[in-house]
Amino acid sequence: MFQHYIITRFNLRRKDWSTTKNNEAVLSDAWHEERFELFKNYCFPSVKNQTNQNFKWLVFFDVTTPEIYKEKIKKFEVEYQNFTPFFIDGMELFIPSIIETVTRLDTKKYIITSRLDNDDCLHKNYINVVQSYFDNQNYMAIDIVEGYGMKVGKNVKIGKMLHSYNPYISLIELKQNFKTVWHKGHTHWKYEKNILEVTNKPSWLTIIHLKNKSNKFRGFGAVEPTVLEDFNIHPTVLKSLKNKIQDYKQWKQESLKNKFYLLSAYYGKKVKKTIGFYNLKEFFAENKFD
């Protein structure tokens, strides 16, 4: 009835992306080294160990990827049959390449596409959760608004998160004239009326590290370290993380600030959606009046 795809962009060149949040060069050897380590330890095992394997994982790399990393990519492909790499010439070809690839791969009536960044994790039941909302919809976004955030490094923090229109959104649609979840940025789904909000099923883990472009740790609340086991992080890394997790009492004040920020943003978006603010804003953006 449907084919489900997780779609990840890895190191595609783009004109507006040249530095990390610390103003360090991206796509350098150092950037690739760290990003592949994050992918190997967090993202890859979280997808590989999904309880439901009825999906394909399309990962898009730049044609300029250094040969040493192309060898690593080949190993990922051998290790996990659902992992399919593609090499394309920059970000401009990303959407066209997705359309071409999905068109070629199957003939199902419906498709589901899910976003995933290469440095984040999915809960082991993520695929199950998304697919449980499939009901032959012609066009319906699935927004799982609850998850976790984890700051890694010398000191590790993990907290709950609440985030509408987040980077883990999925889209159910008819295969005919499909667009995929990547046809708009994740924050732009606030303008969409055909969107289903999923609560009480925390299904994603945002990893906050030094090379993030803009993300910062926004977690709140006391979270048991055992939660991480459901994300299938590499065993050696998981053990190290547990040993370095800061006691919640040490960052309780930060937690309260983060909770206030996330709840304000979440309910602010809901109010704006209810009163039609986003529709009005989109209308004026599309119809510029002199």
C-alpha positions as CSV (number, residue, x, y, z in Angstrom):
1,M,0.0,0.0,0.0
2,F,2.8,2.5,0.9
3,Q,6.6,2.8,0.8
4,H,8.3,4.6,3.6
5,Y,11.5,6.5,3.2
6,I,13.8,8.1,5.7
7,I,15.7,10.9,3.8
8,T,18.9,12.4,5.1
9,R,21.2,15.0,3.5
10,F,24.8,14.6,4.7
11,N,27.4,17.0,3.3
12,L,25.8,18.7,0.3
13,R,27.5,21.9,-0.7
14,R,25.4,25.1,-0.4
15,K,26.2,28.7,-0.8
16,D,24.7,29.9,2.5
17,W,26.5,27.2,4.7
18,S,30.2,27.8,5.1
19,T,30.8,27.8,8.9
20,T,29.6,26.0,12.1
21,K,28.1,28.0,15.0
22,N,31.7,28.4,16.2
23,N,32.7,30.0,12.8
24,E,34.7,26.9,11.9
25,A,34.8,25.8,8.3
26,V,32.3,23.1,7.2
27,L,33.1,20.3,4.8
28,S,36.8,20.4,6.0
29,D,38.6,17.2,6.9
30,A,38.0,18.0,10.6
31,W,34.3,18.5,9.9
32,H,33.9,15.3,8.0
33,E,35.8,13.3,10.7
34,E,33.6,14.5,13.5
35,R,30.4,14.2,11.4
36,F,31.1,10.6,10.4
37,E,31.8,9.8,14.0
38,L,28.5,11.3,15.1
39,F,26.7,9.4,12.3
40,K,28.4,6.1,13.2
41,N,27.7,6.4,16.9
42,Y,24.3,8.0,17.0
43,C,22.3,8.2,13.8
44,F,23.2,5.0,12.0
45,P,22.6,2.5,14.8
46,S,19.3,4.3,15.8
47,V,18.0,3.7,12.3
48,K,19.5,0.3,11.8
49,N,17.9,-1.0,15.0
50,Q,14.3,0.1,14.3
51,T,11.8,-2.4,15.5
52,N,9.9,-2.0,12.2
53,Q,12.2,-2.4,9.2
54,N,9.6,-1.7,6.5
55,F,11.3,1.4,5.1
56,K,14.2,2.5,3.0
57,W,16.9,5.0,4.1
58,L,18.1,7.4,1.3
59,V,21.2,9.3,2.3
60,F,22.6,12.0,0.0
61,F,26.3,12.8,-0.1
62,D,28.1,15.3,-2.1
63,V,30.2,14.2,-5.1
64,T,33.2,15.9,-3.6
65,T,33.2,13.6,-0.6
66,P,36.8,12.6,0.1
67,E,37.6,9.1,-0.9
68,I,38.4,8.0,2.6
69,Y,34.9,8.7,3.6
70,K,33.4,7.1,0.5
71,E,35.1,3.9,1.8
72,K,33.3,4.4,5.2
73,I,30.0,4.9,3.3
74,K,30.5,1.6,1.5
75,K,30.9,-0.2,4.8
76,F,27.7,1.3,6.1
77,E,26.0,0.1,2.9
78,V,27.3,-3.5,3.4
79,E,26.4,-3.5,7.1
80,Y,22.8,-2.4,6.6
81,Q,20.7,-3.2,3.5
82,N,18.1,-0.4,4.1
83,F,20.9,2.2,3.8
84,T,21.3,3.5,0.3
85,P,23.8,6.2,-0.5
86,F,23.6,8.7,-3.4
87,F,26.3,11.1,-4.6
88,I,25.0,14.3,-6.1
89,D,26.5,17.7,-7.1
90,G,25.5,20.1,-4.3
91,M,22.3,21.0,-2.5
92,E,20.5,22.4,-5.6
93,L,20.1,18.8,-6.9
94,F,18.8,17.4,-3.6
95,I,15.0,17.7,-4.2
96,P,15.2,16.7,-7.9
97,S,17.4,13.7,-6.9
98,I,14.9,12.6,-4.3
99,I,12.0,12.8,-6.8
100,E,13.9,10.9,-9.4
101,T,15.0,8.2,-6.9
102,V,11.6,7.6,-5.3
103,T,9.9,7.5,-8.7
104,R,12.4,4.9,-9.8
105,L,12.4,2.7,-6.7
106,D,8.8,1.6,-6.3
107,T,5.2,1.6,-7.7
108,K,3.2,1.8,-4.4
109,K,0.1,4.0,-4.4
110,Y,1.3,6.0,-1.3
111,I,4.6,7.1,0.0
112,I,5.7,8.3,3.5
113,T,8.8,10.4,3.7
114,S,10.5,11.3,7.0
115,R,13.3,13.8,7.7
116,L,16.4,12.9,9.7
117,D,19.6,14.9,10.2
118,N,22.8,12.9,10.1
119,D,23.8,13.8,13.7
120,D,20.5,12.9,15.4
121,C,18.8,9.8,16.7
122,L,15.4,8.1,16.3
123,H,13.7,6.1,19.1
124,K,13.5,2.4,18.2
125,N,9.8,2.7,17.6
126,Y,9.8,5.8,15.5
127,I,8.9,4.0,12.2
128,N,6.1,2.2,14.0
129,V,4.7,5.4,15.4
130,V,4.7,7.2,12.0
131,Q,3.2,4.3,10.1
132,S,0.5,3.8,12.7
133,Y,-1.0,7.1,11.5
134,F,-1.3,6.0,7.9
135,D,-4.9,6.0,6.7
136,N,-4.7,6.3,3.0
137,Q,-4.4,10.1,3.3
138,N,-3.8,12.0,0.0
139,Y,-1.6,14.5,1.8
140,M,-1.0,14.6,5.6
141,A,2.1,15.7,7.6
142,I,2.8,13.8,10.9
143,D,4.4,16.0,13.5
144,I,5.7,14.1,16.6
145,V,6.2,17.0,18.9
146,E,7.9,15.3,21.9
147,G,11.4,14.0,22.1
148,Y,14.7,14.6,24.0
149,G,17.7,16.8,23.7
150,M,21.2,15.8,24.7
151,K,24.3,18.0,25.0
152,V,27.5,15.9,24.4
153,G,31.1,16.6,25.3
154,K,32.9,16.8,28.6
155,N,29.7,17.2,30.5
156,V,26.5,15.5,29.3
157,K,23.0,16.8,29.8
158,I,19.8,15.2,28.7
159,G,16.3,16.7,29.0
160,K,12.8,16.5,27.6
161,M,11.9,18.6,24.6
162,L,8.6,19.9,23.1
163,H,8.9,21.2,19.5
164,S,6.2,21.8,16.9
165,Y,7.2,21.6,13.2
166,N,10.5,20.0,14.1
167,P,13.3,18.4,11.9
168,Y,11.7,14.9,12.4
169,I,8.4,15.6,10.6
170,S,7.0,13.0,8.1
171,L,4.6,13.3,5.2
172,I,2.1,10.8,3.9
173,E,1.0,11.5,0.3
174,L,-0.2,9.9,-2.9
175,K,2.7,8.7,-5.1
176,Q,1.1,10.5,-8.0
177,N,2.6,14.0,-8.2
178,F,4.3,13.6,-4.9
179,K,6.6,16.3,-3.3
180,T,8.2,14.6,-0.2
181,V,8.6,16.1,3.2
182,W,11.7,18.0,2.1
183,H,9.8,20.2,-0.3
184,K,9.6,22.8,2.4
185,G,11.7,23.6,5.4
186,H,10.5,22.0,8.6
187,T,9.5,25.4,10.2
188,H,7.3,26.1,7.1
189,W,4.9,23.3,8.1
190,K,3.3,25.8,10.4
191,Y,1.5,27.1,7.3
192,E,0.0,23.7,6.5
193,K,-3.5,22.8,7.4
194,N,-3.2,19.1,6.7
195,I,-0.9,18.3,9.7
196,L,-1.5,15.9,12.6
197,E,0.2,16.6,15.9
198,V,1.3,13.5,17.8
199,T,1.8,13.8,21.6
200,N,2.9,11.5,24.4
201,K,5.2,9.5,22.1
202,P,8.7,10.9,22.5
203,S,10.4,9.6,19.4
204,W,13.6,11.6,18.7
205,L,16.8,12.7,20.3
206,T,18.5,15.9,19.2
207,I,22.3,15.7,19.7
208,I,23.9,19.1,20.6
209,H,27.6,19.2,19.7
210,L,30.2,21.7,18.9
211,K,29.7,21.7,15.1
212,N,26.0,22.4,15.1
213,K,25.1,25.2,12.8
214,S,22.5,26.9,15.1
215,N,21.0,24.5,17.6
216,K,21.6,24.9,21.3
217,F,20.6,22.7,24.3
218,R,17.0,23.3,25.2
219,G,16.3,20.2,27.3
220,F,14.4,20.4,30.6
221,G,13.4,18.1,33.5
222,A,15.1,15.1,35.1
223,V,15.4,12.3,32.7
224,E,16.6,8.8,33.6
225,P,19.8,7.8,31.7
226,T,18.1,4.5,30.8
227,V,16.0,6.4,28.2
228,L,19.1,6.5,26.0
229,E,18.9,2.7,25.6
230,D,15.8,3.1,23.4
231,F,17.8,5.0,20.9
232,N,20.4,2.3,20.2
233,I,23.5,4.5,20.6
234,H,26.7,2.7,20.0
235,P,27.3,0.6,23.2
236,T,30.8,2.1,24.0
237,V,29.6,5.6,23.5
238,L,26.4,4.9,25.5
239,K,28.5,3.7,28.4
240,S,30.7,6.8,28.3
241,L,27.6,9.1,28.1
242,K,26.0,7.6,31.2
243,N,29.2,8.1,33.1
244,K,29.3,11.8,32.2
245,I,25.7,12.8,32.6
246,Q,25.3,15.8,34.9
247,D,23.0,15.5,37.9
248,Y,19.8,17.4,37.2
249,K,20.3,19.5,40.3
250,Q,23.4,21.0,38.8
251,W,21.5,22.6,35.9
252,K,18.0,22.9,37.4
253,Q,17.9,26.7,36.8
254,E,18.9,26.2,33.1
255,S,16.2,23.5,32.9
256,L,13.5,25.9,34.2
257,K,14.5,28.6,31.6
258,N,14.5,26.0,28.8
259,K,11.1,24.7,29.9
260,F,9.7,28.2,29.9
261,Y,11.2,28.9,26.5
262,L,9.9,25.7,24.9
263,L,6.4,25.9,26.4
264,S,6.1,29.5,25.4
265,A,7.1,28.7,21.8
266,Y,4.9,25.6,21.7
267,Y,1.7,27.3,22.9
268,G,2.5,30.5,21.1
269,K,2.5,28.5,17.8
270,K,-0.8,26.8,18.7
271,V,-2.5,30.1,19.4
272,K,-1.2,31.6,16.1
273,K,-2.4,28.5,14.3
274,T,-5.8,28.7,15.9
275,I,-6.4,32.3,15.1
276,G,-5.2,31.9,11.6
277,F,-2.1,34.1,12.0
278,Y,0.1,31.9,9.8
279,N,-2.5,31.8,7.0
280,L,-2.7,35.6,7.1
281,K,1.0,36.0,7.1
282,E,1.3,33.6,4.1
283,F,-1.4,35.4,2.3
284,F,0.4,38.8,2.5
285,A,3.7,37.1,1.6
286,E,2.1,35.7,-1.6
287,N,0.2,38.9,-2.4
288,K,2.4,41.9,-2.0
289,F,0.4,45.0,-2.0
290,D,1.8,48.4,-3.0
